[in-house]
Amino acid sequence: MEHTHELEILYKDEHFVAVNKPAGLLVHRSPIDKREKKFALQMVRNQIGQRVYPVHRLDRPTSGVLLFALSPEIAKETAQLFQNGQILKKYIAVVRGYIPEQGTVDHPVKEIKDRYIKRRARLKNDPHIKTYPAVTDFKRLAKIELPFAVDKYPTTRYSLAELIPKTGRRHQLRRHMKHLSHPIIGDTRYGKDVHNKFFVNRFNCKGLLLAAVEMNFTHPETGSDVLITATPDRALTLILKQFNWNI
């Protein structure tokens, strides 16, 4: 995917810069896609003319608030805040079915190895694959029933969910929604193909409908409250409009 434009800067001070990462953009160079030439890290560095240091990750297909530190010391401190759950991250997602009004998913997840690691180490029952505790709070913000037989029912239902990860495991939200049987629309790895195709064909909506819309934390240097918000990317915004979902 081409990302030639400058990224939207959501927040900047002498210690941090936060941008609104478009869906499809990698955060930094990765063995996942060796052919990729553009990365958020490099783009932000060129845009502000100084080195930036990643403190957390957003999956490639996920859009939204992406925070970088402007020094290795702050990066280390902030990564620790993420690890300790002291940084609140809020996501929104379009999921299949009517998700319960609110609840918590407390379901451990297996570590994901990148593709370049030997296949043996990726086998499900491999003793080297670790399992980590993972917790996500969720809330239903809106729901809709459409008069289309997408799966085995004459109508089909979707919800807009607010997701707050309490731990930071890889693909956590996507895996937890699958575990609840409310997979995120557009998720080619954990989702349901029939619903993903319906959104492409009916709404011309491609991509994962998951966006990091808010980040809130106490600034490690100034002690002030930092609240960073991002507008959902185009695909998600179009669906919100089509479904008359106001957030």
C-alpha positions, 0 to 999 in steps of 0.5 A, a space after each residue: 500500500 502506498 503512503 506518500 502523504 505526510 502523517 497527521 500529527 495528533 500530539 507533539 512536545 519535546 518528549 513525544 510525537 503521536 500520529 494517526 497511523 493509516 491502515 496498511 502501514 507498518 510501524 517499522 521494518 519487519 520480517 513480515 514484509 521484506 518488500 515494504 519500503 515505507 514505515 511509520 517510524 521513517 515517515 515521522 522521523 523525516 516529517 519532524 526532522 529528528 529520530 523517533 523511538 517506538 514505544 508500542 505497536 499497532 498491527 499493520 491493518 489497524 489504524 489510529 493513535 501511534 505514539 513515539 518517544 523522542 529519546 531512548 530514555 523516554 522510550 524505555 520509561 514509556 514502554 514500561 508504562 505500557 507494560 504496567 497497564 498505566 496507559 489507557 488505550 481505547 479502540 472501536 471495532 465493527 464486529 459480527 453479531 450483537 456483542 453483549 452490552 459490556 463485559 471482560 474477556 479474560 482469556 490467555 493467548 499464545 505467543 505469535 512467532 513471526 514467519 521467519 522463525 522456523 516452522 517447528 517453533 510455530 507448531 501449536 503444541 511446541 513447548 517453546 511457545 509461551 502462553 500469556 494472560 490477556 484481558 480486554 474490557 468491551 462495551 457495545 456502542 451501537 447495533 444494526 440488523 440488515 435485511 441480507 442473508 449473509 450467513 445462515 440467517 435471513 438477516 444479519 447483525 453487527 455491533 460497534 464495540 469499544 475495546 479497552 485492552 488491559 494487557 498488550 498482547 499481539 493481535 489481542 483484540 482480534 483474537 479476543 473478539 474471535 474467542 467471543 464469536 464476534 470477530 472483527 469485520 475485515 479480519 482476514 486472519 481471525 474473522 469470517 470470510 463470508 462477512 468480510 466479503 459482504 462488506 467489500 461487495 455491499 459497501 465497497 469496504 475493504 480492510 480491518 474495521 478496528 481503530 485506536 481512537 484514544 490514548 490517555 496517560 500521565 506524562 512521565 516527565 511533566 506529570 500532566 494528563 495527556 489525552 490523544 484522540 484520532 478520527 477513525 480512518 476512511 473505511 471505518 468512518 464510511 461504515 459509521 455514516 452508512 449505519 447512522 452510528 454516531 460516536 
